[in-house]
Amino acid sequence: MRFWRRWGRGRPARRSSWRLVGSVWVDHPIGQLAALWGTHGLTFFTGCLSVGVLTLSVWRASRRALFGSGLAVLAWCGGTLWGEGMVAHYDALALPPGPMVRVIQPNETQSLKWKPEMIPVFWERKLALTESSTGADPDIVVWPEVSLPYLLDLGDEPNARVSEAAGGKPVIVGAQRFVGEDLRNSLAVIEPGGAVGPVYDKFHLVPFGEYFPGGRLAAALGLKGLATDVLGGFTPGPGSQLIDLGPGLGKVLPLICYEAIFPRHADPRGLPRPDWIVQITNDAWFGRMSGPQQHLDQARLRAIEQGLPVVRAANTGVSAIIDPKGRVIASLALNTSGVIDRPLPQATRPTIYSVTGNGPLILVLLAVAVWLLRRAILSRL
């Protein structure tokens, strides 16, 4: 059974959706269309715009060319105006701020993170950032992915130090833990006094990073993922879940690192709507490349799709608090250490995409396929 679980992690249906074409609109008002039909819909929209513009070069000054390019211009203008209107409407609501959130960015360089002499340095840095005196009184603190340098279930004393540094407020941390013989990449809530509260195990793992495809065969050959020293790598958790943080903090949907690039993971069917999304990640593997910024942009699209604020804690950056319109309201620069103290923005009403998912897009694609098939059949008669 374990073999099949590991094999399933790498099957084609679960491969990466990194940087879908529709992501290019995240800084443009057209990006707000993701609330209607998601980032896959934005990708389809982009293709339609491109086809409309290309008709000028294919058909030149013909009526069909003018019609196609005219539709593209109308779609661009309509999408822009609609997006601007949705953002303006949200701002006009002037919703009261939510709980105060503190995000920790320790800037643990990947090459130094697990060196024995550096582990206590980074540990004390995280504790110091957690208890920083910034004038804010956070209601919750968020640490990045795998931010505890010890196994979660073996850390009663250090867990108590985490709680003490946070003034007894709950702390969301990234951790590793064993469930039986299986190592999990986890998100846990450290409650007052250091008790371990709800725990979520990452279920969509990064191939070759968090596990090596092939399971026991890979382990027998001595192959392991880049993000773990355990042969065979991490084992996936059971799936999406909500964490109830109690009065004032509400229900949060946890995402760990790579999971945030998949629109479906931010909208798990069968679960109640969360109040916000938290993403913990370690993007130090990218160094100074564009990966951390691209990863942030994809988290911003999840906010737009769901109409939910996103709190993002990244080891080396880019940490951010994102409002339901995908705007970064506070962030920390890449490869710096520091804290963000900001009240959590309020969610919008459920978006159309959060209710219908990819259903409308699938219907549109089916309609286009039927129309093209009909034209092909008629052209041969």
HUZIZI-V50613 format. One record per backbone hydrogen bond with DSSP energy under -1.0 kcal/mol. CO is the residue of the C=O (numbers start at 1). NH is the residue of the N-H. Records with the same first field share a line. If there is no record, write none. Layout:
BEGIN
CO = NH / NH
END
This chain:
BEGIN
1 = 5
2 = 6
3 = 7
4 = 8
7 = 10
8 = 11
11 = 14
12 = 15
20 = 23
21 = 24
22 = 25
23 = 26
25 = 28
28 = 31
29 = 32
30 = 33
31 = 34
32 = 35
33 = 36 / 37
34 = 38
35 = 353
37 = 41
38 = 42
39 = 43
40 = 44
41 = 45
42 = 46
43 = 47
44 = 48
45 = 49
46 = 50
47 = 51
48 = 52
49 = 53
50 = 54
51 = 55
53 = 56
54 = 58
55 = 59
59 = 62
62 = 66
63 = 67
64 = 68
65 = 69
66 = 70
67 = 71
68 = 72
69 = 73
70 = 74
71 = 75
72 = 76
73 = 77
74 = 78
75 = 79
76 = 80
77 = 81
78 = 82
79 = 83
80 = 84
81 = 85
82 = 86
83 = 87
84 = 88
85 = 89
86 = 90
87 = 91
88 = 92
89 = 93
91 = 94
99 = 344
100 = 139 / 140
101 = 342
102 = 142
103 = 340
105 = 338
107 = 109
109 = 112 / 113
112 = 115
115 = 118 / 119
118 = 122
119 = 123
120 = 124
121 = 125
122 = 126
123 = 127
124 = 128
125 = 129
126 = 130
127 = 131
129 = 132
140 = 102
141 = 172
142 = 104
144 = 174
151 = 154
152 = 155
155 = 159
156 = 160
157 = 161
158 = 162
159 = 163
160 = 164
161 = 165
162 = 166
163 = 168
164 = 167
166 = 169
170 = 141
171 = 190
172 = 143
173 = 188
174 = 147 / 148
175 = 186
176 = 152
177 = 184
179 = 182
182 = 179
183 = 235
184 = 177
185 = 202
186 = 175
187 = 200
188 = 173
189 = 197
190 = 171
191 = 194
195 = 191
198 = 189
200 = 187
202 = 237
206 = 209 / 210 / 211
208 = 226
209 = 227
210 = 234
211 = 208
212 = 215
214 = 217
215 = 219
216 = 220
217 = 221
218 = 223
219 = 222
223 = 232
230 = 233
243 = 252
246 = 249 / 250
250 = 245
251 = 275 / 276
252 = 243
253 = 278
255 = 280
256 = 259
257 = 260
258 = 261
259 = 262
262 = 265
268 = 271
276 = 253
277 = 311
278 = 255
279 = 313
280 = 257
281 = 315
283 = 286
284 = 287
286 = 289
290 = 294
291 = 295
292 = 296
293 = 297
294 = 298
295 = 299
296 = 300
297 = 301
298 = 302
299 = 303
300 = 304
301 = 305
302 = 306
303 = 307 / 308
307 = 348
309 = 277
310 = 322
311 = 279
312 = 320
313 = 281
315 = 107
316 = 335
319 = 332
320 = 312
321 = 329 / 330
322 = 310
323 = 326
327 = 323
330 = 321
338 = 105
340 = 103
342 = 101
344 = 98
352 = 356
353 = 357
356 = 359
358 = 362
359 = 363
360 = 364
361 = 365
362 = 366
363 = 367
364 = 368
365 = 369
366 = 370
367 = 371
368 = 372
369 = 373
370 = 374
371 = 375
372 = 376
373 = 377
374 = 378
375 = 379
END
